Structure formats: structure tokens, C-alpha cells
Amino acid sequence: MSVQASPSRPATKSVGAAFVDILLTLVVFVVVLLAFLIAPLVALAVAYLAYVVIRPRGRKKAAAAAAPGTPAGRTGSAHGFGAGAST
């Protein structure tokens, strides 16, 4: 039994197949890159929405119900920078 060893043909692609491969690789690269860029923004947006939904609403009502003539959240006498302009 004898086996004839002949040099194999080099595998070649047509120009169209090579272009499709490059285009497909580029599309995959762009999709992955955009996913890595957009994912943190989506995570921040979801976290902010969760914060807005879960935060206690009691603080907003207490700040809005401040005594007339005083800025919201301020009590007592003014001190520090610009204290002379305050009445």
C-alpha cells in the first residue's frame, strides 16, 4: 500500500468573501465597543430611577413647609460669608 503525498493547494478566498469577513469583523467590533460604552450609562440610569422611586418623600414636604420669611431649611441667625446681607 502506498500513499502519494502531494503538496496541498493553499486555501484562498475570493475578494468578495474576504470583504464580507472584514465587514463582519468590523460590525462585531463596533457592537462590542458600543456595548461597553453604553452599559455604564444604562446602569447609572437604572440606579437613578431606582433612587427616585425608593427615596423617602417626607423630606420634600418638610422642606416645602418652612416658616414664612425664612429660606427653606434655614433656622437661626445668619453667620459666615455674606451674613451682613441677610436680614
N, C-alpha and C positions, 0 to 999 in steps of 0.2 A: 504494500500500500504506500503510495507516495502522495504527498501534499505539495501542491505547487504554490509557492509563495510569490505573489506578485505585488508590486507596490500599489497601495490603495490610492484611489483618487482623493485629492484634497476636497474637503467639504466646502462648497462655495454657496453663496446666497446671491440672489438676484438683487439689483439695485432697489427694486420696489420692496422686497422683503426686508432688506437692511433699513430702509427708510421707515417702514412700519415698526420695526423693532426699536429704532431710536425714538420715534414718536411715542410709542407705548411706554418706554422707559422714562421719557420726559414727563408724560402725563402722570405716571405713578409718583415721580419725584415731586411734582407740584402739589398733588393731592396730599402726600405725606407732610410736606413742608407747611401747607396751609393748615392742616390738622394740628400740627404742633404750635402754630402761631395763634390759631383761633381758640384752641382748647382752654388756655388760661383765661381768656376773656369770657368764655361761656361759663367757666367755673366761678369767676367773680360775679357775673350777672346772676347766677343761681344763688350764690351766697347772699348777695344784696337783697334779692327777692325774699329769701328766707328770713333775713333780718327785718325787712319791712313788715312781713306778715306776723312774725313772732314777737317783735318788740312790744314792751308794755305801753299801753295807751294812756295810762294815768299821768305820766309826766307832761304830755302835751296839754291836757286840761288844766293842770296845776299852774303851768307857766302862763296860760292864757288868762287865768283868773287872778292876776296880780292886782294889788291895790291901785286905785286910780292915782295918777300923778307920779308913780314910780315906774321905772323901766321893769320889764318882766324879769324876774329872777334876782332883782337887787333889793336889798333891805339895808337899813342903817345909813350912816353918813359916808360921803364920798371921801376917798383918800388916794394918794398917788398922783401919777401924771394926769394933768387936766382936771384936777379936783376943783380948781378955782372956778371953772366954767359951769360946774354943776350947782344946781340950786337945792 
